[in-house]
Amino acid sequence: MNSKRSFVLRGGHVIDDVTGFNRVADVHVEDGKIAFVGSRAVDPATEVINVSGNYVSAGWVDIHVHAYGTLGFSNPDTIGVHQGVTSFVDAGGPGIGVLDQFMDLRDRLETTLYAGAFIRPMGLLGLNFIEGNVRTLGNVPITQWVDFAKQNKDMLRYIKCNAMGDYGPGTLRLTKGLAEILGLPLYMHIGEFQLQNPEHLLAPEAFKIAEAGDMITHLYHGNLGQVIDENGKVLKVVREAQKRGVLFDLGFGGYNFSWDVAEKAFAQGLIPHTISSDLQQFNVVRPVMSLANVMGAMLKLGMSLPDVVARVTSTAAQAISIRDRAGTLEAGKPADITVFKVEDGEFLMLDCYTKTRVANRRVVPILTFKAGKRFEANMTLGQDESNWFLQIAEDHVPSAAQVLSSGQREFLSALVEALGPATWDLSSAERLDIERALELQDLFHATRIKQDLSLHEALEALYACFLDNQFTMQVGLLLVRLEPDFVKSRFREVAGARPLAA
């Protein structure tokens, strides 16, 4: 389907706080851009799409998802354009050491994917890694960061760190310094859901360090380091950050939303500036499911529909500085549009701590348009097990390996030689050998450069050896999680096989 389309969305209730629309109106699209919102004559040849009875807004912007890496999906578009989201930000999946791999994923998506890069070069390491040891953050290559940001200025949206574990406040200040050098906001996770050490809480330090425009996510989490005290009152340090212009992001997630905290904080006027899902492999089935589901939870909390929509459109786009291309139905902007309905009924809304609420409304996407290209909403695609469960093909060679080029097979053969007698211990839930993962990743890159193979072709060859569904885990983290002899044997098998096209 041509992405540069002209059509009219007729009869929908348009909500756009930038233009002030909150009424039934037509949305006119020409050549993939918003042309006009309102009533005017339509050329008889123009396609008219009847959306009466539904709402129409700018395409939703989710500033906190996990599309890449150890928490990502086989097909991130399943939580993007197929769920009403036209732009999203990967919150910490990549660091500077894997942003090139991240870019390869970005180039094959329909949803616009941005990076909220992590301070650690390898990015987030997954739920089997315990955050805390400052040495695991590795080096901070300033010149590499500066060069990448200069060459990809439209892709980086913020720099992320975790205000948790035993890192100490120095790591938060270090990340703040890097963000200042790059001219980007600082984005901080609060909520201690791993070590549970009340004597070393970093959440208060995060609120002290954050400045106007910086963002703190997981506003309503129920772990140690909450925004309310034991009496349910919003903390002074949180109020002070609020007055300074620090932005608060919802970041629902799998561990980070509590009905009890949300209701107490909301009643005192502590309301998120942005609504994000924190969707990842481990929460897409429940409790998050979709950004739309999170929007429904905010309606239940007491927010009005226009306020909820603003927090996934205009204010979200403003927070990550993409208002020039997203977040509004202003004339001339790309035709990123979400058509949705609000259903009445009784709907169970879960938090992350087994608490539930019954809502009488929920938000359901119907259609998504990305630069005028149409996508039917399908809320079940993201929950398909093949999309969120990374399964290694141990007993067979994936079919994708059959169509690898001779150059890709030569690369795999050379990679076996490069690995040589190398061995490594399989990781466990308590320990991850980051240094060895980095070594394996460096070997991968050195070999592909020597073989004069593009990064895309090398990644395609690697994934084809082990995955029926192409997830995009960091190369070093994927290899270090596999038995060394199995890795080398599979490389040899694929490298020596006759190509299907031969």
Secondary structure as the mmCIF struct_conf table of DSSP 4:
data_model
#
loop_
_struct_conf.conf_type_id
_struct_conf.id
_struct_conf.beg_label_comp_id
_struct_conf.beg_label_asym_id
_struct_conf.beg_label_seq_id
_struct_conf.end_label_comp_id
_struct_conf.end_label_asym_id
_struct_conf.end_label_seq_id
BEND BEND1 SER A 3 LYS A 4
STRN STRN1 PHE A 7 ASP A 16
TURN_TY1_P TURN_TY1_P1 ASP A 17 GLY A 20
STRN STRN2 PHE A 21 GLU A 30
TURN_TY1_P TURN_TY1_P2 ASP A 31 GLY A 32
STRN STRN3 LYS A 33 VAL A 37
BEND BEND2 GLY A 38 GLY A 38
TURN_TY1_P TURN_TY1_P3 PRO A 44 ALA A 45
BEND BEND3 THR A 46 THR A 46
STRN STRN4 GLU A 47 ASN A 50
TURN_TY1_P TURN_TY1_P4 SER A 52 GLY A 53
BEND BEND4 ASN A 54 ASN A 54
STRN STRN5 TYR A 55 ALA A 58
HELX_LH_PP_P HELX_LH_PP_P1 GLY A 59 GLY A 59
STRN STRN6 TRP A 60 VAL A 65
BEND BEND5 TYR A 68 TYR A 68
HELX_RH_3T_P HELX_RH_3T_P1 GLY A 69 LEU A 71
BEND BEND6 SER A 74 SER A 74
HELX_RH_3T_P HELX_RH_3T_P2 PRO A 76 ILE A 79
TURN_TY1_P TURN_TY1_P5 GLY A 80 GLY A 80
HELX_RH_3T_P HELX_RH_3T_P3 VAL A 81 GLN A 83
TURN_TY1_P TURN_TY1_P6 GLY A 84 GLY A 84
STRN STRN7 VAL A 85 ALA A 91
BEND BEND7 GLY A 92 GLY A 93
TURN_TY1_P TURN_TY1_P7 ILE A 96 VAL A 98
HELX_RH_AL_P HELX_RH_AL_P1 LEU A 99 ARG A 106
TURN_TY1_P TURN_TY1_P8 ASP A 107 ARG A 108
BEND BEND8 GLU A 110 THR A 111
STRN STRN8 THR A 112 PHE A 118
BEND BEND9 ILE A 119 ARG A 120
TURN_TY1_P TURN_TY1_P9 PRO A 121 MET A 122
TURN_TY1_P TURN_TY1_P10 LEU A 127 ASN A 128
BEND BEND10 PHE A 129 PHE A 129
HELX_RH_3T_P HELX_RH_3T_P4 VAL A 134 LEU A 137
HELX_RH_AL_P HELX_RH_AL_P2 ILE A 142 GLN A 151
TURN_TY1_P TURN_TY1_P11 ASN A 152 MET A 155
STRN STRN9 LEU A 156 ALA A 163
TURN_TY1_P TURN_TY1_P12 GLY A 165 ASP A 166
HELX_RH_AL_P HELX_RH_AL_P3 PRO A 169 LEU A 182
TURN_TY1_P TURN_TY1_P13 GLY A 183 GLY A 183
STRN STRN10 LEU A 186 ILE A 190
STRN STRN11 GLU A 192 GLU A 192
BEND BEND11 GLN A 194 LEU A 195
HELX_RH_3T_P HELX_RH_3T_P5 PRO A 198 HIS A 200
HELX_RH_AL_P HELX_RH_AL_P4 ALA A 203 ILE A 209
TURN_TY1_P TURN_TY1_P14 ALA A 212 GLY A 213
STRN STRN12 MET A 215 THR A 217
TURN_TY1_P TURN_TY1_P15 LEU A 219 TYR A 220
BEND BEND12 ASN A 223 ASN A 223
STRN STRN13 LEU A 224 LEU A 224
BEND BEND13 GLY A 225 GLY A 225
BEND BEND14 VAL A 227 VAL A 227
STRN STRN14 ILE A 228 ILE A 228
TURN_TY1_P TURN_TY1_P16 GLU A 230 ASN A 231
BEND BEND15 GLY A 232 GLY A 232
HELX_LH_PP_P HELX_LH_PP_P2 LYS A 233 LYS A 233
STRN STRN15 VAL A 234 VAL A 234
HELX_LH_PP_P HELX_LH_PP_P3 LEU A 235 LEU A 235
HELX_RH_AL_P HELX_RH_AL_P5 LYS A 236 ARG A 244
TURN_TY1_P TURN_TY1_P17 GLY A 245 GLY A 245
STRN STRN16 LEU A 247 ASP A 249
TURN_TY1_P TURN_TY1_P18 GLY A 253 TYR A 255
BEND BEND16 ASN A 256 ASN A 256
HELX_RH_AL_P HELX_RH_AL_P6 TRP A 259 ALA A 267
TURN_TY1_P TURN_TY1_P19 GLN A 268 GLY A 269
BEND BEND17 HIS A 273 HIS A 273
STRN STRN17 THR A 274 THR A 274
STRN STRN18 LEU A 279 LEU A 279
TURN_TY1_P TURN_TY1_P20 GLN A 281 PRO A 287
HELX_RH_AL_P HELX_RH_AL_P7 LEU A 291 LEU A 301
TURN_TY1_P TURN_TY1_P21 GLY A 302 GLY A 302
HELX_RH_AL_P HELX_RH_AL_P8 LEU A 305 ALA A 310
TURN_TY1_P TURN_TY1_P22 ARG A 311 THR A 313
HELX_RH_AL_P HELX_RH_AL_P9 SER A 314 ALA A 319
TURN_TY1_P TURN_TY1_P23 ILE A 320 SER A 321
TURN_TY1_P TURN_TY1_P24 ARG A 323 ARG A 325
BEND BEND18 ALA A 326 GLY A 327
TURN_TY1_P TURN_TY1_P25 ALA A 331 GLY A 332
BEND BEND19 LYS A 333 LYS A 333
STRN STRN19 PRO A 334 PRO A 334
STRN STRN20 ILE A 337 LEU A 350
BEND BEND20 CYS A 352 THR A 354
STRN STRN21 THR A 356 LYS A 370
TURN_TY1_P TURN_TY1_P26 ALA A 371 GLY A 372
STRN STRN22 LYS A 373 GLU A 376
TURN_TY1_P TURN_TY1_P27 MET A 379 THR A 380
HELX_RH_3T_P HELX_RH_3T_P6 LEU A 381 GLN A 383
HELX_RH_AL_P HELX_RH_AL_P10 GLU A 385 TRP A 388
STRN STRN23 ILE A 392 ILE A 392
BEND BEND21 ASP A 395 HIS A 396
HELX_RH_3T_P HELX_RH_3T_P7 SER A 399 VAL A 403
HELX_RH_AL_P HELX_RH_AL_P11 SER A 406 LEU A 419
TURN_TY1_P TURN_TY1_P28 GLY A 420 PRO A 421
HELX_LH_PP_P HELX_LH_PP_P4 ASP A 425 SER A 427
BEND BEND22 ALA A 429 GLU A 430
HELX_RH_AL_P HELX_RH_AL_P12 ILE A 434 LYS A 450
TURN_TY1_P TURN_TY1_P29 GLN A 451 ASP A 452
HELX_RH_AL_P HELX_RH_AL_P13 LEU A 455 PHE A 466
STRN STRN24 LEU A 467 LEU A 467
BEND BEND23 ASP A 468 ASN A 469
HELX_RH_AL_P HELX_RH_AL_P14 VAL A 475 VAL A 480
TURN_TY1_P TURN_TY1_P30 ARG A 481 ARG A 481
BEND BEND24 LEU A 482 LEU A 482
HELX_RH_AL_P HELX_RH_AL_P15 PRO A 484 GLY A 496
BEND BEND25 ALA A 497 ALA A 497
HELX_LH_PP_P HELX_LH_PP_P5 ARG A 498 PRO A 499
TURN_TY1_P TURN_TY1_P31 LEU A 500 ALA A 501
#
